[in-house]
Amino acid sequence: MNPVLLVIFGGGGDLSWRKLVPALFDLWMDKRMPEQFQIVLLDRISMTNRQLHKHFFEGIKEFARHKKVTSSDFNHFVEHVHVIRGDFKKKETYREIKHLCKDFEGEWEHLFYLAVPPSMFGEIPLHLKEVGLLDDKDHSRVIIEKPLGYDLKSFLDLNNTLLSCLDESQIFRIDHYLGKETVQNILAFRFANPQFEPIWNRRYIEYVTITVAEELGVEHRGGYFDHAGSLRDMLQNHMMQLLCLVAMEPMLSFEPNEIRNKKLDVLKAIRPILPEQVHDVAVRGQYGPGKINGKSVVGYREEEQVGPLSTTETFAAVRLLIDNWRWHDVPFYLRTGKRLTKHATEAVIHFKNIPHQAFPPEATIDRQPSRIYLAIQPTEGIMMTVQAKSPGSEMRLKTVDLSFNYENFKAKAPDAYETLLWDAMRNDPTEFMRADQVEAAWRVLMPIIEMWEKTPAQDFPNYDAGSWGPCGAERLLAQDQHYWPPLRGIE
């Protein structure tokens, strides 16, 4: 790897403390950082350097994968960490960065991570361009967190601003879900095993469900979330990317744009949603008071920074169809929500019943449909349900599990940010979103967003905290005689 200079805008913030610096420390402990590297934390930081080091030492001890952190290890790591105190809006801040970068030119990779409010996504690159820090297309890159726009128009406006000072190859749009081990393992599971590809289509699969469920409420993000809602916050980005990995065609190679092209093909094949169809294919909800793990919790409208009459959805579910040969008429159901029964992210492949039932009725009384569970969190693994004969003199089928848990690997899986930061340093954009992917995802969901904005919900709150969401989510599948599966997790 080339030497790396990583400048983190918002380096004193929560994301840096909880995720970025611990991930970089873990990479360093695993000897996966380049031999030469420098990390610059840029922010309006009031703490002294000593206080700041103590602050990040505490963050590493709490959030890093390497739990036995010694003062010696940390002190060696922070020799590579520098602090610039400055205002993102002032030109002298960028001149100071430019002056610093002169000491790290040549083969050094210059990465600028925008861990800042979305309002700064379009402004900071313009300042970097003005002082000449983005001119080297091969060695300078900008990493941007979500949200990438509030809707299709705002995304296109932001993208036009970025493209005015950056080449598309220099823009790394990060989605931390794509760095999770099981998300990446979907490609290996599907395309490295010959037994699955022949049945991964409409002939054998009846429907697919993808769930991202959270026990937590909005916590300290009420101000942001009340402006976004679940459809924008989770479904438009994380869940659409999971859909693409489950549904994409086999890639010809592991070349980054080849994989991203296959994902784009899926998004472009999703059947457009007409305004009059929104009520039939999308469901929204908002949680009221309830109990989570035996503890009473308030409703969404009583959360901090949330209006008492808010009509923002904390639950969203959609039914999508992909119009291509592989998936024609196979529904994909996606749901996400806060304050649900449990914390889990799973994609479930539901297979059709066998075409002819040769076993006697009493043999199949306990039979369940065959499924593949792709568990992403809190445990990571893969499970298949299959039919086997139950022990005894009678022929009776019983559903049994074949499972693989990532904990079977002795090494602890890296955090998603470790994987993605490492990829960005190596200039590998495979797991980052290209502009046309983001645009296509917005186009799929804009009819729902526009209809929901025109017709605010009149029945909020419509599900109790601690439940599985509004009744409409069950009806969404019941119209096709389908149902949400119980989330299994991997033992």
N, C-alpha and C positions, 0 to 999 in steps of 0.2 A: 504493500500500500504506500501511496505517496504520503508525505507529511501533511498534516491537517491543521488548519486554523479554524476553530468553530466559534463564532460569535453568537451568543444567545441574547437576543433582544427580549427584555423581561426576565433577565437572568436572576433577579432577586425575588421572583414570584413563586406561587404555589406549584406550578407545573415543573419548574426547574428543581424545586426542593424535593418534591415527591417522586418525580419520574426521570427527568433528564440527567441531572447530576448523579443520582444513584445508578442509572443505566450506564453512564460513561465510566463510573468507578468500577462497575462489574466487568465491563469490557477490558478495562485496564488490568484488573486482577486476573482475568483469564488470558492476558497477554495478546489480546485481539486488537488493541489500539496500535496505530502505526508507531514506529520507533520514535518519531518526532511528532509531537502534537502540542497544541496550545488551545486552551479554552478561555474565552473571554465572556464574563458576565456583565452585561450592560443594563443598567437600570438607574432609577433615582433612589439609590440605596442610602439610608441614613446611618446604617451600622458601620462601625469601624471594621477594618479587615479582620482583626482578631475575633470580633463578635460574629462576623459573617462566616468565618471558617468554623466556628463552634456551631453555628446554625446549620450549616451543611453537613457537618460531622453527625449531628443528631438525625438529620434526614437520611443519611446513608445508613446509619445503624438501624433505622426503623424500616426503610423501604428497599435497601439493596438486597440482592440475592445472596451475596456473601455476608452472612450474619456475624461472623466472628471478625469484626473490623478492629484492627489495632491502631493505636495512635501513630505508630511508625508507618503503617501502610497509608493512612490518610495523609500524613505529612509529606510523604513522597508524591502522592497523587496531586496535592494542592500546589506543589511546585510548578505544575503545568497550568494552574488556574489563575487568571488575572481579573481584576475588577475595573471597569470604567464607569464612573458616575456621570450620567448625562441625561439630557432630555431628548426623546426620540424626535421631537419636532424642531430642534435647533441644529443649524448647519455646522456649528463648531463641534458637535458630537461626532458627526460623520468625518470631519477633517481629522479628529483625533483617531478614529478607526483607521482612516487612510494612512496616517502617520505610522500607526502600529503595524499595519499590513506590509509596509515597506521592508520590515525586518524578516518577513516570511513570504518572499516571492520565489519565482522560479517554478519548481515542481510542486509547491505547496498548494493544496486544495483549500479554497476559501468558502466556507459554508456559513450562511447567515440564517439562523433559526428564529422565526417570528413567534415567540411565545407571548403574544401581546393581544389586546382586544382587536376584534375583527375590523374596527374602524381604521386601524393602522396598517392593514394588509396592503392597501394600495399606496400608502404614503411612504413607508420606509423604503421600498425598492426604488422609488423615484429619487430619494435622497442618495441612496447608494450608487445609482446610475450617474447622478450629477457629479460625484467625486471620482468616478471612474472605477469603482470597485466591482462592477458587473461586466466589464468589457471583455474579459477572458472567458469565452463561452465554454472552454474545455475544463476550466479549473475553478469557476465561481458558480455557486448554486444558492438558491433561496428555498428554505423549507417552511411550509405554511400549514398551520393547524386548521381544522374546521372551526366554525362554519364557513363554507365557501359560498357566500351569498345568502340572502334571505329568501330568494325566489329565482326564477330563471333570468329575469332582467338584471337583477343585482349581481348575479354571478357573471353574466356576460359583460357587464360594465367593469367588474373587478378584473376579469380575465383580459379585457382589452387594455386596461391600465398596466397589468403585469407584462403583457406582450409588447408594450411600448418601450420597455426597458430591459426585457429579458427574452431570450429564446425559450421556446417550450421545453427544450431539453434541460434548461437550467432551473425549471420550476418543479419542486418536489412537494406535491400535495399529500400530506401525511394522514393516514387513517390507521390508528393504532390497532384496530381489529385485524388488519391484514398482516400484522406482525405476530399474531398469536400462533402458537405451534399447530393447533388443530385446524385452524383456518388454512395455513400453508399445507397441512397434511391432506387436505381434501384433494389436491392435485395428485399427490403420491398415491392416495387410496384409489382414486378413480383410474389413473393412467399408468400406474406401475404394476397393476395386478390384472392379468388378462381375464379373470372370471367375472369382473363387474361390468366392463364396457358393453358386452353383448346384451345385458339386461337393463342398461341405464337409459331407458327410452319409454315412449308411450305404450309400447306393446306389453310391458311388464309392470310399469309404475302407474299407479292410479292417481296419486296426488303427492304433493310435497308441502310440509309445514316448516316454517322457520320462526322461532320464538326468541326474543330477547326480553327476559323478565327481570325486574328489579324489585327488591324489597324496599329499598330506600325511597324517600320522597325527593324533593328538589334540593334539600339540604341548604347550602349557602348560595345556590345558583338561581334563586327565585327570580331575580331581576332579568337574567339572561333567558331562563327557560320560559317565563311568561311571555316573552317576545317570540320565542321559537315554537315550542310545543313538540310533542313526541314525533310527529310525522317528519318534521325538519331535523330534529335533533338526532334521531336514531335511524329512522326508516330510509330516508333519502340517501344516506351514505353507507353506514355500516351494513345494514341489512340488504341493500341492493348489491353490495359487493359479495356478500355471502350467496345471494341468489345467483350471481354470475358464476361463481366457482362451482356451484352445484350443477348448473345448467349448461356451461360452455362446452363447445366441441373440443376434441383432442387437438392439442397444439402440435405443430410440426417440429418445434424445437423449444428450448428454454430461453430463447432470446427475448428480452423484455417486451419489445413491441409486438411480438407474435402472441404472447399471452394476453397483453392488453387489448389487442385486436379481437381476440376471441371473446373477451368480456364485453367489448363494445357490440359485437354481433348479437349477443343475448339482449342487451338493452334496446337495441334497435328493432329486435323482433317482438318485443312486448306489445301486445295488442293495445292500440290507443283507447283511452277511456273517454267516452262521450259524457258531456255534462249531465245528461238525463240518466246516465248509468251509475253516477257516483253513489247514490243511496243504496244501490244493490251490491256494489263491490267494495265499499269502504265503511268502516265503523270507527267512531271516536268515543272517547269516554274521559271522565274526570273523577278522581277519587274523592270520596268523602271521608269522614272519620271512620275509624275501625280499629282492629287489633292486628299487630304484627308480632309473632312469637309471644303472644300473651300480653303484650304491652299496648296500651291505648295510644293511638296517634291521631293527630288532627287531620282535617280535610285539607285539600289543596288550597282552598281560598283562605285558610287560616295560616298558611305558611308565610314566612318573612318575605317581604318585597313582592307579594302577590296581592292583586286587587280583590276586594270582597265579592265582586261580581264577575270575576275573570271567566272568560269562555275558552281559555286555552286548553287543548286536550292533553291529558297525561297518559292516554292510551290511544293507540291507533292500530287498526288491522285492515289489510287490503287483500283482495283476491286478484291475482294477475294471471294472464294467459300468454304463452310464448308461441307465436305463430311461425314455427318452422317444422321440419319433418320429424325431428326427434321428440318434440314436446307438444305437438298439436293436440289441443283439448285436455291437456293435463294441467289442472289448476295448481298454482303456487300460492299458498296462504302465508302472509307475513303478519306477525303481531308483536307489538312492543308496548310496555307500560311500566309505570312506577307504582309503588305500594301494592305489588302483586303478592301472591302466596309465598313464592320462593324466588331466590336469585338463581337464574339459570339462563344459559344460551345454548340452544340446540337446534340443529336442522334434522328433520326426520323424513326419511324416504319411505312412503307407504306403498307396498306392492299389491298388485291385484290378487284376487283369490285364484286358486287353481281352477282351470276351465271345467274340470269334471270331478265331482266328489265321489270317489269310489269307496270310501270308508263308511261304515254304518253310522247313523246319526249319533248314537251314544258314544262313539269313539271321538267325536269332534265337539262335544258339548263344551269343553273348556278351551277350545281353539281360539287363538287370537291371530289377527293379520300379521304377516311377516313384515318386519320393518328394519331399517338401518338407522341408528341414532349416531349423529355426528355431534358429540358433546364438546363445547368450546369453553364454557365456564359454569360453575366454579372448578369442577374437575375437567380434565381434558382427556378425551379418548374416543373410541369407536365401539359400538355394540350392535350386534345383529340378533334379532329374534327369529328362531327357527322352530320347526315342529319335530318332536321326537316321541317315540313310544314310551309311555310311562311304565315303570316296572310292574309286573303282575301278569296273571294268566289271560286277562282280557286285553283286546286291542283298544287302547285309549291314548289319544294324542295329547301331548302337553307342550306348552310353549316354554322353550329354554333359551338362555342367553349365551352368545359367544361374544366375549368382550376383550378389549385391549385398553389398558390404562396407561397414560403417559408416565405415570409413576413407576411403571415397569422398567423404564430406563433409569439407571442409577443416578445419572447426572440430572440436576434440576434444570428444567427448561428455562431458557432466557426470557426475560420480560420482553413484551412486544416492542418497547422503545429501544431496547438493546439491538434487536434485529434490524429495526428500521434505521437507527442511527448508523449502524455498521454499513448497511446498504448505501446510505447517502454518502458516507465517507468514501466508499468504493465506486461511487457514481453508477450504482445499479438501480434503475427506476422501476424494476419489475413490480414491486409491491406498493408503488405509489400511483395515485390516480392521474390520468391524463385528462386534459381539458375536455376532450370530446366525450369521455366517459361521464364526467360530472354533468355536462350539459344534457346528455341523453337521459340520465337519471332524473334531472329536474323536469325534463319534458314529459316523462312518464307520469309524474305525480302532480304536475301543475293543475290539471282539471280538478283534482280533489282539493288542492289548496284553495283554488279560486272559488269553488262551490262552498266550501266550509266558511270562507271569509264573507261570502254573500249571505249565507244563512247561518248565523251563530246558533249554537246549540241551545235549546230551551229546557233541556232536562238535566243539566249538570247541577250537582254531582250525580252520576248515574251508576257508580259502583263503590262498594265499601273497600276501604283499605284492608288488605289481607285476603281479598278474593282474587279470582282470575279475570276480573274486568267486567265490562257490561254484557248483558245478555245478548246484545246484537252480535257480539263476536262469535257466539255459538251458532246463531242463526245464519251467519255468513257462510259457514260450512254445511249446516244442516240442509240448505237449499240444494246441495249436491249430494246429500246423504253421506257426508263426511263429518269428521269431528276432530277437535284438537286432541292429540295423544297426551297421556300423562307424561310429564317430563321425568326421565328415569335417572339421569346422572350415571356415572360409571363407578362401579364399586371397586 
